[in-house]
């Protein structure tokens, strides 16, 4: 199992950052390099507890689909999305928000496991962890841009 931790400091109230983080349209904007689009479930606007979204995007030269469900949510403090269908053996992303002195500290904890045994582990070490980290960094950069008004 691989875990990626990121912390992003955003000069905006946590309610703004929280809603931007669960906004399908903003996610599509941040994921434009991979041509990621919401194709089923919630495909626009804000996603809420127990709702699903299916993404289709190009990663490593292949179009892949990934269906996630929001499995936990405490308004403005955190939410969790977990894979229901996709290429991972396991995928869980925790989004945590804390407001301190006019800034929102946004924390990502992404845990995933690749299939295909040792081959999946090797692919993760060589390519996937860096790819997912960069994907999240780009997403967080976009969240910062749209939240800091």
LINWO-V724264 format. One record per run of one state. SS is the DSSP state (~ for helix, > for strand, _ for the rest). FROM is the first residue (numbers start at 1). TO is the last residue. Records with the same first field share a line. If there is no record, write none. Layout:
SS->FROM-TO / FROM-TO
This chain:
_->1-1 / 11-13 / 22-22 / 31-31 / 35-36 / 42-45 / 47-51 / 60-61 / 75-77 / 86-87 / 101-102 / 115-116 / 148-149
>->2-10 / 23-23 / 37-41 / 46-46 / 52-59 / 62-74 / 78-85 / 88-100 / 103-114
~->14-21 / 24-30 / 32-34 / 117-147
